[in-house]
């Protein structure tokens, strides 16, 4: 369980998180780089211009989520950043791509993870605070270059079910210059009333904002639409890709059997609480969903979490319980204090 963390300065100003485990960064180069990825991702990579940033999924043939990825296009290569944080996970990701990299395909895969220090800047003032790091010529798209080398991914400010994510920027700074650049950035953040976030603090911010992630909410048990990310991550106008038929069928049927929601726990989090855990209808204890994330939140006034809940129970105010008798109330995202 995540320790109680006060993220109010991040929501009001900004929060800086310096990764202890760098997020994976892979590049795809070669003449066929866009067409190669076009057949794998549910996002329209071929329609991206240099400097653009999009989000998408690598799906199974049954349209279940295998990997997510931010997709940044440079003039000479395409950058992929899945939500992975270890060499083992990166190797698994590369192995998946290589399964589709045929002999005549003019595309080359390379890891760029170790060349950078990685950090994230969140909050409403994130874009203003990061601007001194960016090169002037990179202005305009979601993928920006950093003076002296490196990249900034300026994520869209809406996430699951169009919930406001409050500003979120992923930074890759050159390993040799990163510490000095981060020290300067941290000083600006603190001067403006923001804060430094540890791993637990960033997790609390993520849940409060309703941002699903791997593996808690994004895994082989779920479709992109169930996570509320089909509008952001799926192109319904592109050509064939792995998992396209089930994704399209689900859209035109228009009937999700479950979706991601926020939940508020009455009481405190028991130290032994394990995740994921089943949620039941409070009246008859029939199966209602599954709790995927749970944190103690000063901002929200108590424990809050994310859960996949069945259609008959996903309305705000619905009461759910777990096997230990803990009571949860379904809530809209983001899970910020009610006005």
SULSULZI-V250749 format. One record per pair of residues at least 24 apart in sequence whose ideal C-beta (glycine too) atoms are under 10 Angstrom apart, sorted by sequence separation. I is the first residue (numbers start at 1). J is the second residue. D is the distance in Angstrom with one decimal. If there is no record, write none. Layout:
BEGIN
((I	J	D) (I	J	D))
END
This chain:
BEGIN
((48	72	8.6) (49	73	6.6) (50	74	6.0) (51	75	8.8) (56	80	9.3) (58	82	8.1) (69	93	8.5) (87	111	8.7) (90	114	9.9) (130	154	8.1) (149	173	7.9) (150	174	5.2) (223	247	7.1) (226	250	8.9) (286	310	9.3) (288	312	7.8) (289	313	6.5) (304	328	9.4) (48	73	4.5) (50	75	4.9) (57	82	9.6) (67	92	8.6) (127	152	9.4) (144	169	8.9) (146	171	7.4) (148	173	8.5) (149	174	4.2) (150	175	9.5) (225	250	5.7) (269	294	6.2) (288	313	4.3) (289	314	7.8) (303	328	9.0) (304	329	9.9) (40	66	9.8) (41	67	9.5) (43	69	8.4) (45	71	6.0) (47	73	9.9) (49	75	9.9) (50	76	9.0) (53	79	9.0) (55	81	9.7) (66	92	9.6) (67	93	5.8) (87	113	8.1) (126	152	9.9) (146	172	7.8) (148	174	6.3) (149	175	9.5) (224	250	9.0) (225	251	7.0) (230	256	9.8) (263	289	8.9) (265	291	9.2) (269	295	8.0) (279	305	9.9) (286	312	9.2) (287	313	9.4) (288	314	8.9) (305	331	9.7) (40	67	9.7) (43	70	9.9) (44	71	9.7) (66	93	9.0) (86	113	9.9) (87	114	9.1) (127	154	6.6) (142	169	9.6) (144	171	9.7) (146	173	6.4) (149	176	8.8) (150	177	7.9) (223	250	6.2) (224	251	10.0) (269	296	5.7) (286	313	9.1) (304	331	7.6) (306	333	8.1) (41	69	7.3) (43	71	6.1) (45	73	7.7) (50	78	9.7) (53	81	9.7) (85	113	9.4) (126	154	8.3) (146	174	8.0) (148	176	9.2) (149	177	7.1) (150	178	7.7) (228	256	9.4) (261	289	8.0) (263	291	6.9) (268	296	7.5) (279	307	6.0) (281	309	10.0) (294	322	9.9) (40	69	9.9) (67	96	6.8) (78	107	9.2) (80	109	9.1) (84	113	9.2) (126	155	9.6) (148	177	5.4) (149	178	9.7) (225	254	9.8) (260	289	9.6) (263	292	9.8) (265	294	7.0) (278	307	10.0) (279	308	8.9) (281	310	8.9) (289	318	9.8) (291	320	8.6) (306	335	8.3) (41	71	7.0) (48	78	8.0) (66	96	6.7) (67	97	9.2) (77	107	9.8) (116	146	9.7) (127	157	9.4) (147	177	9.4) (148	178	9.9) (226	256	6.1) (258	288	9.4) (259	289	9.4) (263	293	9.3) (265	295	9.8) (273	303	9.2) (275	305	8.4) (277	307	9.3) (279	309	6.9) (288	318	8.1) (304	334	9.7) (305	335	8.2) (77	108	8.7) (81	112	9.5) (121	152	8.6) (126	157	9.7) (146	177	8.9) (150	181	8.1) (225	256	6.0) (226	257	8.3) (228	259	6.5) (229	260	8.8) (258	289	6.5) (262	293	9.8) (263	294	8.2) (265	296	9.1) (275	306	10.0) (276	307	8.7) (279	310	9.3) (281	312	8.2) (282	313	9.4) (288	319	9.7) (289	320	6.9) (291	322	6.6) (300	331	9.1) (304	335	4.5) (37	69	9.3) (80	112	9.6) (81	113	9.3) (118	150	9.7) (146	178	9.8) (148	180	9.8) (226	258	5.9) (227	259	7.9) (228	260	5.5) (258	290	8.7) (260	292	8.0) (265	297	9.9) (273	305	9.9) (275	307	10.0) (276	308	8.8) (281	313	6.0) (288	320	5.3) (290	322	9.8) (294	326	9.6) (304	336	9.4) (45	78	6.9) (77	110	8.3) (79	112	7.4) (85	118	9.1) (116	149	8.6) (117	150	8.6) (119	152	9.9) (120	153	9.3) (121	154	9.7) (122	155	9.5) (124	157	9.1) (148	181	7.7) (223	256	8.2) (226	259	5.5) (227	260	5.2) (228	261	9.2) (260	293	9.9) (264	297	9.3) (269	302	9.1) (280	313	9.3) (288	321	8.7) (37	71	7.5) (115	149	8.7) (116	150	6.2) (147	181	9.0) (223	257	9.8) (225	259	7.9) (226	260	6.5) (268	302	7.7) (269	303	4.9) (279	313	8.1) (288	322	10.0) (294	328	9.2) (300	334	9.5) (45	80	9.7) (58	93	8.3) (77	112	9.2) (115	150	8.9) (116	151	8.1) (120	155	9.5) (146	181	7.7) (223	258	9.5) (225	260	9.9) (265	300	10.0) (267	302	7.9) (268	303	6.6) (291	326	9.2) (300	335	5.5) (133	169	9.9) (222	258	8.6) (223	259	9.9) (264	300	7.1) (266	302	7.9) (267	303	7.5) (269	305	9.1) (282	318	8.4) (283	319	7.9) (285	321	7.3) (299	335	8.5) (300	336	6.8) (301	337	6.8) (81	118	9.1) (130	167	9.9) (168	205	9.0) (222	259	9.8) (264	301	8.7) (265	302	6.6) (266	303	8.7) (281	318	8.2) (282	319	4.1) (291	328	7.4) (299	336	6.7) (300	337	6.3) (301	338	9.4) (58	96	6.5) (129	167	9.7) (133	171	7.7) (168	206	9.0) (222	260	8.4) (262	300	9.2) (264	302	6.7) (265	303	3.9) (281	319	8.0) (282	320	6.0) (283	321	9.6) (285	323	9.3) (297	335	7.4) (299	337	6.7) (300	338	9.2) (34	73	8.1) (41	80	9.0) (58	97	8.1) (112	151	9.2) (128	167	9.6) (130	169	5.6) (166	205	8.0) (264	303	7.3) (265	304	7.0) (281	320	6.6) (282	321	5.0) (289	328	9.5) (297	336	9.3) (33	73	9.3) (124	164	9.7) (126	166	8.5) (127	167	6.5) (129	169	9.0) (133	173	8.0) (165	205	9.6) (263	303	8.9) (264	304	5.4) (265	305	6.8) (280	320	6.5) (281	321	7.9) (288	328	9.6) (295	335	9.5) (297	337	9.6) (37	78	6.4) (126	167	4.2) (130	171	7.2) (165	206	9.0) (168	209	8.1) (263	304	6.8) (264	305	8.1) (279	320	4.5) (280	321	5.3) (289	330	8.9) (36	78	9.1) (58	100	9.7) (124	166	6.2) (125	167	7.4) (126	168	7.0) (127	169	7.0) (166	208	8.7) (167	209	9.6) (218	260	9.7) (262	304	6.4) (263	305	5.0) (278	320	9.8) (279	321	7.1) (280	322	7.0) (288	330	9.2) (24	67	9.7) (26	69	8.5) (28	71	9.6) (33	76	9.3) (37	80	7.9) (122	165	8.2) (123	166	6.1) (124	167	5.3) (126	169	5.0) (166	209	5.5) (168	211	7.5) (217	260	6.1) (262	305	7.3) (263	306	7.2) (278	321	9.8) (279	322	5.8) (280	323	7.5) (33	77	6.6) (34	78	6.8) (122	166	6.5) (123	167	5.3) (165	209	5.1) (261	305	9.6) (262	306	6.3) (263	307	5.0) (278	322	6.8) (279	323	9.2) (24	69	9.1) (25	70	9.5) (27	72	9.5) (29	74	9.2) (33	78	5.3) (122	167	6.0) (123	168	8.5) (164	209	7.3) (165	210	7.8) (166	211	9.2) (261	306	7.4) (262	307	7.8) (277	322	5.5) (278	323	6.6) (282	327	6.7) (30	76	9.7) (121	167	8.0) (122	168	5.2) (123	169	9.5) (163	209	6.9) (164	210	8.7) (165	211	5.7) (260	306	6.1) (261	307	5.9) (263	309	8.0) (277	323	7.0) (282	328	8.7) (23	70	9.3) (25	72	9.4) (27	74	8.2) (29	76	6.4) (30	77	8.3) (121	168	7.8) (122	169	7.5) (159	206	9.6) (163	210	4.5) (260	307	7.3) (261	308	7.8) (262	309	9.9) (277	324	8.5) (279	326	9.4) (282	329	9.7) (29	77	4.1) (30	78	9.8) (120	168	6.9) (121	169	4.6) (122	170	9.9) (133	181	6.3) (163	211	8.1) (212	260	5.9) (259	307	9.8) (260	308	5.8) (261	309	5.1) (280	328	9.9) (27	76	9.0) (28	77	6.2) (29	78	7.8) (120	169	6.7) (121	170	8.3) (132	181	9.6) (133	182	9.7) (160	209	9.0) (161	210	7.7) (258	307	9.5) (259	308	6.9) (260	309	8.0) (273	322	8.4) (277	326	9.2) (279	328	6.6) (27	77	4.6) (28	78	4.7) (119	169	8.9) (120	170	5.4) (121	171	6.5) (159	209	7.1) (160	210	5.2) (210	260	7.6) (258	308	5.0) (259	309	6.9) (26	77	9.9) (27	78	6.9) (28	79	8.1) (119	170	7.9) (120	171	6.8) (133	184	8.4) (159	210	6.5) (160	211	6.8) (210	261	8.6) (257	308	9.8) (258	309	6.1) (259	310	8.8) (273	324	7.7) (279	330	9.4) (26	78	9.2) (27	79	5.6) (28	80	6.6) (118	170	7.2) (119	171	4.6) (132	184	7.9) (133	185	6.8) (159	211	5.0) (160	212	5.5) (210	262	5.7) (258	310	5.0) (259	311	7.7) (261	313	8.9) (272	324	8.9) (26	79	7.4) (27	80	7.4) (118	171	6.7) (119	172	8.4) (132	185	8.2) (159	212	7.5) (209	262	9.8) (257	310	6.5) (258	311	6.7) (261	314	5.3) (266	319	9.2) (273	326	7.8) (25	79	6.3) (26	80	4.6) (117	171	8.2) (118	172	5.7) (119	173	7.0) (208	262	8.8) (256	310	9.6) (257	311	5.9) (258	312	9.7) (260	314	9.0) (261	315	9.0) (262	316	8.7) (270	324	7.1) (25	80	7.5) (26	81	7.6) (116	171	8.5) (117	172	7.6) (118	173	7.7) (130	185	7.1) (133	188	9.8) (207	262	8.3) (221	276	9.1) (256	311	6.8) (257	312	9.5) (258	313	9.0) (259	314	5.8) (261	316	8.1) (263	318	9.3) (265	320	10.0) (266	321	9.8) (24	80	8.2) (25	81	5.3) (26	82	7.8) (40	96	8.5) (116	172	4.0) (117	173	4.8) (129	185	6.9) (132	188	7.6) (155	211	9.2) (207	263	10.0) (255	311	8.1) (258	314	7.4) (270	326	7.7) (24	81	6.5) (25	82	9.1) (40	97	7.2) (115	172	8.2) (116	173	6.0) (117	174	7.6) (129	186	9.9) (160	217	8.3) (219	276	9.6) (261	318	8.7) (263	320	7.0) (265	322	9.2) (269	326	8.6) (23	81	6.0) (24	82	5.6) (26	84	9.4) (115	173	9.9) (116	174	6.4) (117	175	5.8) (130	188	9.0) (256	314	9.0) (267	325	9.7) (268	326	9.4) (23	82	8.2) (24	83	8.3) (25	84	9.8) (40	99	9.5) (113	172	8.9) (115	174	7.0) (116	175	6.1) (117	176	9.2) (119	178	8.0) (129	188	5.3) (130	189	9.6) (216	275	7.3) (217	276	9.4) (261	320	9.8) (267	326	6.6) (23	83	7.3) (24	84	4.2) (37	97	8.5) (40	100	5.9) (112	172	7.8) (115	175	5.9) (117	177	8.5) (118	178	8.5) (128	188	9.3) (129	189	5.9) (216	276	7.6) (266	326	7.4) (267	327	7.5) (23	84	7.1) (24	85	6.9) (36	97	8.4) (39	100	7.0) (40	101	9.9) (114	175	7.5) (115	176	9.5) (116	177	9.9) (117	178	3.0) (215	276	9.7) (265	326	6.1) (266	327	4.5) (267	328	9.9) (23	85	5.9) (24	86	8.1) (116	178	6.9) (117	179	6.9) (119	181	9.1) (129	191	9.5) (265	327	7.4) (266	328	7.3) (21	84	9.5) (22	85	7.1) (24	87	8.8) (37	100	9.4) (115	178	10.0) (119	182	6.0) (125	188	9.5) (126	189	8.9) (129	192	6.6) (264	327	9.5) (265	328	5.5) (266	329	7.2) (21	85	4.1) (22	86	9.5) (26	90	7.2) (36	100	7.2) (79	143	7.3) (117	181	8.2) (121	185	7.3) (125	189	8.3) (128	192	8.4) (263	327	9.9) (264	328	6.6) (265	329	8.2) (20	85	9.0) (21	86	6.7) (24	89	6.7) (25	90	9.0) (36	101	7.0) (117	182	6.8) (121	186	9.8) (129	194	7.5) (163	228	7.5) (263	328	4.3) (264	329	4.8) (19	85	7.6) (21	87	9.9) (24	90	4.6) (36	102	9.0) (39	105	9.9) (119	185	7.7) (123	189	8.6) (160	226	9.8) (161	227	8.8) (162	228	7.6) (262	328	9.7) (263	329	6.6) (264	330	8.3) (23	90	9.8) (24	91	9.8) (26	93	6.9) (119	186	9.2) (121	188	10.0) (125	192	6.1) (160	227	5.9) (161	228	3.7) (261	328	9.9) (262	329	9.3) (263	330	5.9) (264	331	5.3) (21	89	9.9) (22	90	9.9) (26	94	6.7) (73	141	8.5) (121	189	7.4) (125	193	8.7) (126	194	8.9) (159	227	9.2) (160	228	3.6) (161	229	8.6) (262	330	7.3) (263	331	6.3) (24	93	6.6) (28	97	7.8) (32	101	9.4) (36	105	5.7) (72	141	8.6) (73	142	9.7) (74	143	7.2) (123	192	9.5) (125	194	7.0) (159	228	7.5) (160	229	6.1) (161	230	10.0) (162	231	6.9) (221	290	8.6) (261	330	5.3) (262	331	4.3) (24	94	9.2) (32	102	9.6) (35	105	8.4) (36	106	8.4) (37	107	8.1) (72	142	7.3) (73	143	6.7) (81	151	9.1) (123	193	10.0) (124	194	10.0) (158	228	9.8) (159	229	7.3) (161	231	8.5) (162	232	8.6) (222	292	9.5) (261	331	7.1) (262	332	6.4) (26	97	7.8) (30	101	9.9) (35	106	9.2) (36	107	4.4) (71	142	9.8) (72	143	3.8) (74	145	8.4) (123	194	6.3) (160	231	9.7) (161	232	9.9) (221	292	9.7) (261	332	7.6) (262	333	4.8) (264	335	7.2) (32	104	8.7) (33	105	9.3) (35	107	8.3) (36	108	10.0) (70	142	8.7) (71	143	9.0) (72	144	9.3) (79	151	6.8) (81	153	6.7) (122	194	9.1) (123	195	8.9) (159	231	10.0) (160	232	8.5) (261	333	7.1) (262	334	7.3) (263	335	8.2) (28	101	9.4) (32	105	5.2) (33	106	8.0) (34	107	9.0) (36	109	9.5) (70	143	8.8) (121	194	8.8) (158	231	8.4) (159	232	6.9) (217	290	10.0) (219	292	9.1) (260	333	7.7) (262	335	4.3) (31	105	9.4) (32	106	4.2) (33	107	4.9) (79	153	8.4) (123	197	9.7) (158	232	7.1) (218	292	9.6) (261	335	9.7) (262	336	9.6) (264	338	9.9) (30	105	7.8) (31	106	4.3) (32	107	4.8) (33	108	8.1) (122	197	7.5) (216	291	9.9) (217	292	5.1) (30	106	4.4) (31	107	7.8) (32	108	9.7) (33	109	9.5) (121	197	9.5) (156	232	6.6) (216	292	4.7) (217	293	6.9) (29	106	9.3) (30	107	4.2) (74	151	8.4) (120	197	8.2) (155	232	9.5) (215	292	9.2) (216	293	4.9) (29	107	7.2) (30	108	5.0) (119	197	10.0) (216	294	9.8) (28	107	5.7) (29	108	5.0) (30	109	9.2) (72	151	6.7) (122	201	9.7) (213	292	9.5) (227	306	9.6) (28	108	7.2) (29	109	8.4) (72	152	9.5) (122	202	7.5) (212	292	8.1) (213	293	8.2) (27	108	8.4) (28	109	5.9) (29	110	7.2) (72	153	6.1) (212	293	8.4) (227	308	8.4) (27	109	7.5) (28	110	8.0) (71	153	9.6) (72	154	10.0) (120	202	6.7) (123	205	8.5) (211	293	9.7) (226	308	6.5) (26	109	6.4) (27	110	5.0) (70	153	5.4) (122	205	5.8) (210	293	9.8) (26	110	6.9) (27	111	8.0) (122	206	8.8) (25	110	9.7) (26	111	5.8) (27	112	5.3) (70	155	7.3) (120	205	9.4) (207	292	9.6) (25	111	7.4) (26	112	6.7) (51	137	9.5) (120	206	9.9) (207	293	5.1) (222	308	6.9) (24	111	7.6) (25	112	4.6) (26	113	7.6) (51	138	6.9) (55	142	9.5) (122	209	8.2) (206	293	7.9) (207	294	7.7) (208	295	7.7) (221	308	8.3) (24	112	9.0) (25	113	5.0) (51	139	9.1) (52	140	9.2) (53	141	6.5) (54	142	7.7) (207	295	4.8) (24	113	5.3) (25	114	9.1) (51	140	6.1) (52	141	4.9) (53	142	2.9) (54	143	9.5) (81	170	6.8) (122	211	9.7) (204	293	9.9) (206	295	8.5) (208	297	5.7) (216	305	9.7) (217	306	6.0) (23	113	7.7) (25	115	8.2) (51	141	3.3) (52	142	6.1) (53	143	4.5) (203	293	7.9) (205	295	9.2) (207	297	7.4) (208	298	9.8) (209	299	10.0) (216	306	7.2) (217	307	9.1) (22	113	5.5) (25	116	6.7) (49	140	9.9) (50	141	7.8) (51	142	7.7) (52	143	6.4) (53	144	8.8) (81	172	8.3) (204	295	4.6) (208	299	5.7) (217	308	7.5) (22	114	7.6) (49	141	7.5) (51	143	5.5) (203	295	6.2) (204	296	7.5) (205	297	9.3) (208	300	6.1) (22	115	9.6) (23	116	9.3) (25	118	7.7) (48	141	9.3) (50	143	8.1) (51	144	7.8) (79	172	8.7) (204	297	5.8) (207	300	9.0) (213	306	9.3) (22	116	6.7) (24	118	9.3) (48	142	9.9) (51	145	8.8) (201	295	9.8) (204	298	8.4) (205	299	8.5) (210	304	9.5) (212	306	6.7) (22	117	7.2) (23	118	5.0) (48	143	9.3) (200	295	8.1) (204	299	7.8) (211	306	8.7) (22	118	4.2) (23	119	9.5) (200	296	9.5) (204	300	9.2) (207	303	9.7) (208	304	6.5) (210	306	6.7) (212	308	9.6) (19	116	9.7) (21	118	8.6) (22	119	9.4) (23	120	8.4) (163	260	9.6) (207	304	6.2) (19	117	7.7) (20	118	9.6) (53	151	9.6) (55	153	9.6) (72	170	9.6) (161	259	7.4) (207	305	6.3) (18	117	7.5) (19	118	4.3) (53	152	9.4) (160	259	8.8) (161	260	7.3) (163	262	8.7) (207	306	6.0) (18	118	8.0) (19	119	6.0) (53	153	5.6) (55	155	7.6) (70	170	7.1) (72	172	9.9) (160	260	5.5) (161	261	8.6) (204	304	8.8) (206	306	8.9) (17	118	9.4) (18	119	4.7) (19	120	7.3) (53	154	6.7) (55	156	7.5) (160	261	9.2) (161	262	9.9) (17	119	6.3) (18	120	8.4) (53	155	7.4) (54	156	8.8) (160	262	9.4) (16	119	6.5) (17	120	4.7) (18	121	10.0) (53	156	8.2) (16	120	7.6) (17	121	7.7) (55	159	9.2) (15	120	8.4) (16	121	5.5) (17	122	7.4) (228	333	7.9) (15	121	7.4) (16	122	8.1) (14	121	6.2) (15	122	4.9) (16	123	9.0) (14	122	6.7) (15	123	5.4) (13	122	10.0) (14	123	3.6) (13	123	5.6) (14	124	7.4) (15	125	10.0) (16	126	8.9) (10	121	9.6) (11	122	8.6) (12	123	7.4) (13	124	7.1) (14	125	4.7) (15	126	8.4) (10	122	5.5) (11	123	6.5) (12	124	7.5) (13	125	5.3) (14	126	5.3) (10	123	4.8) (11	124	7.7) (12	125	8.8) (13	126	9.2) (14	127	9.5) (16	129	8.5) (9	123	7.9) (10	124	9.3) (14	128	8.6) (16	130	9.7) (7	122	8.8) (10	125	9.9) (14	129	5.6) (7	123	9.2) (10	126	9.3) (13	129	8.7) (14	130	9.1) (53	170	9.6) (210	331	9.5) (212	333	9.7) (210	332	8.5) (211	333	8.9) (210	333	3.1) (211	334	8.6) (209	333	7.7) (210	334	4.6) (89	214	9.1) (208	333	9.3) (209	334	4.7) (210	335	6.2) (25	151	8.1) (89	215	9.8) (207	333	9.7) (208	334	6.3) (209	335	7.6) (210	336	9.2) (207	334	9.3) (208	335	5.1) (209	336	7.8) (25	153	9.7) (207	335	6.8) (208	336	6.2) (83	212	9.6) (85	214	9.5) (208	337	9.6) (23	153	9.8) (83	213	5.4) (84	214	7.2) (83	214	4.0) (84	215	9.8) (82	214	7.3) (83	215	8.4) (83	216	9.8) (83	218	7.2) (82	218	9.9) (100	242	8.1) (68	212	8.8) (25	170	9.3) (68	213	8.0) (69	214	10.0) (68	214	5.8) (160	306	8.5) (23	170	6.8) (25	172	6.0) (65	212	9.7) (67	214	7.4) (23	171	9.9) (66	214	9.7) (23	172	8.2) (65	214	8.0) (22	172	8.3) (65	215	9.4) (68	218	5.4) (15	166	9.6) (19	170	9.3) (67	218	8.6) (68	219	9.9) (14	166	9.7) (15	167	9.7) (19	171	9.2) (65	217	9.1) (66	218	9.5) (67	219	9.9) (14	167	7.7) (15	168	10.0) (16	169	9.9) (17	170	9.9) (18	171	9.2) (19	172	9.9) (22	175	9.6) (65	218	5.0) (66	219	8.6) (12	166	9.8) (17	171	9.8) (65	219	6.0) (66	220	6.5) (11	166	6.2) (14	169	9.6) (16	171	9.2) (18	173	9.8) (64	219	8.0) (65	220	6.4) (10	166	7.9) (11	167	9.6) (64	220	4.6) (65	221	8.2) (68	224	8.9) (10	167	9.3) (64	221	6.9) (65	222	5.7) (62	220	8.9) (64	222	6.7) (65	223	7.3) (63	222	9.7) (64	223	6.7) (65	224	6.6) (68	227	9.3) (18	178	8.9) (60	220	6.5) (63	223	5.7) (64	224	9.4) (18	179	9.2) (57	218	7.8) (59	220	9.5) (62	223	9.0) (63	224	7.8) (65	226	9.2) (68	229	8.3) (63	225	9.2) (64	226	10.0) (65	227	7.7) (71	233	9.7) (70	233	10.0) (18	182	5.9) (59	223	8.5) (65	229	9.2) (69	233	9.3) (18	183	10.0) (59	224	7.7) (68	233	7.6) (16	182	7.7) (57	223	9.3) (18	185	9.4) (57	224	5.5) (18	186	8.0) (56	224	8.7) (65	233	9.6) (165	333	9.6) (166	334	7.4) (16	185	6.4) (55	224	9.9) (163	332	7.9) (164	333	8.7) (165	334	7.6) (16	186	5.5) (57	227	9.3) (163	333	3.9) (164	334	5.9) (166	336	8.6) (14	185	9.7) (63	234	9.7) (161	332	8.3) (162	333	9.0) (163	334	4.9) (16	188	9.1) (57	229	7.8) (161	333	6.1) (163	335	9.1) (164	336	8.6) (16	189	4.8) (56	229	9.3) (57	230	9.5) (160	333	5.9) (161	334	9.9) (163	336	9.7) (14	188	8.7) (15	189	7.5) (16	190	8.5) (55	229	7.4) (159	333	8.1) (160	334	9.0) (14	189	5.1) (59	234	9.4) (159	334	8.5) (13	189	7.6) (14	190	9.3) (56	232	8.8) (57	233	5.7) (66	242	8.9) (13	190	9.5) (55	232	5.5) (56	233	4.9) (57	234	7.6) (66	243	8.8) (14	192	6.6) (16	194	6.8) (17	195	9.8) (18	196	7.8) (20	198	8.6) (21	199	8.6) (54	232	8.4) (55	233	4.8) (56	234	7.5) (65	243	9.2) (10	189	9.5) (13	192	5.5) (14	193	8.2) (15	194	5.9) (16	195	7.5) (17	196	7.7) (18	197	8.7) (20	199	6.5) (54	233	7.9) (55	234	9.6) (56	235	8.1) (63	242	8.6) (64	243	7.6) (9	189	9.0) (13	193	4.5) (14	194	3.6) (15	195	5.2) (16	196	5.5) (17	197	4.3) (18	198	9.0) (19	199	8.5) (62	242	9.8) (63	243	3.9) (9	190	9.2) (12	193	7.1) (13	194	4.1) (14	195	7.7) (15	196	7.4) (16	197	6.5) (17	198	7.4) (18	199	9.9) (54	235	8.8) (61	242	6.1) (62	243	6.9) (63	244	7.8) (12	194	8.3) (13	195	7.8) (15	197	4.4) (17	199	7.5) (42	224	6.7) (59	241	7.7) (60	242	7.3) (61	243	6.0) (63	245	7.7) (64	246	8.6) (9	192	9.4) (12	195	9.6) (14	197	9.6) (19	202	9.1) (58	241	9.2) (59	242	5.7) (60	243	6.1) (61	244	9.6) (62	245	9.4) (63	246	3.6) (9	193	6.1) (10	194	6.7) (17	201	7.1) (18	202	10.0) (57	241	9.9) (58	242	7.4) (59	243	3.2) (61	245	8.6) (62	246	5.8) (63	247	4.7) (9	194	5.4) (10	195	6.0) (17	202	4.4) (56	241	9.5) (57	242	9.9) (58	243	8.5) (59	244	8.3) (61	246	8.2) (62	247	9.9) (63	248	9.0) (9	195	4.1) (10	196	9.8) (15	201	6.8) (16	202	9.6) (17	203	9.7) (57	243	8.1) (60	246	9.2) (63	249	8.6) (8	195	8.6) (9	196	9.6) (10	197	6.4) (15	202	7.4) (42	229	9.9) (59	246	8.3) (63	250	7.3) (7	195	7.7) (9	197	9.3) (17	205	8.4) (42	230	8.5) (47	235	7.5) (59	247	7.1) (6	195	8.3) (15	204	9.9) (43	232	9.1) (46	235	9.6) (5	195	9.7) (7	197	7.2) (15	205	6.3) (43	233	6.0) (44	234	9.2) (45	235	8.9) (47	237	8.6) (57	247	9.2) (10	201	7.5) (42	233	6.5) (43	234	7.0) (44	235	3.8) (47	238	7.4) (5	197	7.9) (9	201	10.0) (10	202	8.7) (41	233	8.9) (42	234	4.7) (43	235	5.7) (44	236	9.4) (46	238	7.2) (5	198	7.8) (7	200	9.9) (41	234	9.5) (42	235	6.8) (44	237	7.0) (45	238	8.5) (46	239	8.4) (5	199	9.9) (7	201	6.0) (10	204	8.9) (11	205	7.6) (41	235	8.7) (42	236	9.1) (44	238	4.4) (3	198	9.1) (5	200	5.4) (6	201	8.3) (7	202	8.7) (10	205	5.4) (43	238	8.0) (44	239	9.1) (4	200	8.8) (5	201	4.4) (7	203	9.8) (42	238	8.2) (45	241	9.5) (2	199	8.5) (3	200	5.2) (5	202	9.0) (7	204	5.3) (11	208	7.4) (38	235	9.7) (41	238	9.0) (44	241	9.5) (2	200	4.6) (3	201	9.0) (5	203	8.2) (6	204	8.6) (7	205	4.8) (10	208	9.0) (11	209	8.3) (43	241	8.9) (1	200	9.3) (2	201	8.5) (5	204	4.5) (7	206	9.7) (10	209	9.5) (39	238	9.7) (42	241	5.9) (2	202	9.5) (3	203	9.7) (4	204	8.2) (5	205	8.3) (7	207	9.8) (8	208	9.9) (38	238	6.9) (39	239	7.9) (41	241	6.3) (42	242	8.4) (2	203	4.9) (3	204	8.7) (7	208	6.4) (38	239	6.9) (39	240	6.8) (40	241	6.2) (41	242	8.7) (42	243	6.6) (2	204	5.8) (7	209	9.4) (38	240	9.0) (39	241	5.4) (40	242	5.9) (41	243	9.8) (42	244	7.2) (5	208	9.9) (38	241	6.9) (39	242	7.2) (40	243	9.4) (2	206	9.8) (35	239	9.7) (37	241	9.2) (2	207	8.1) (39	244	9.7) (42	247	6.1) (42	248	10.0) (4	268	9.4) (4	269	8.8) (3	269	9.9) (2	269	8.7) (1	269	5.5) (1	270	8.4) (1	271	6.5) (1	272	8.8) (1	273	6.0) (1	274	9.1) (1	275	8.5) (12	299	9.6) (7	295	9.5) (11	299	6.2) (8	297	9.8) (10	299	8.6) (5	295	7.7) (7	297	7.3) (8	298	6.7) (9	299	9.8) (2	293	8.8) (4	295	8.2) (5	296	7.4) (6	297	8.7) (7	298	7.1) (8	299	5.2) (2	294	7.9) (3	295	8.8) (4	296	3.8) (5	297	7.7) (6	298	4.0) (7	299	5.3) (1	294	6.8) (2	295	4.3) (3	296	7.0) (4	297	7.6) (5	298	6.9) (6	299	7.1) (7	300	9.4) (1	295	7.5) (2	296	6.7) (4	298	6.4) (5	299	8.9) (1	296	7.6) (2	297	9.2) (4	302	9.6) (4	303	8.9) (2	303	9.8) (1	303	9.1) (11	334	9.2) (11	336	6.8) (11	337	9.3) (8	337	9.4))
END
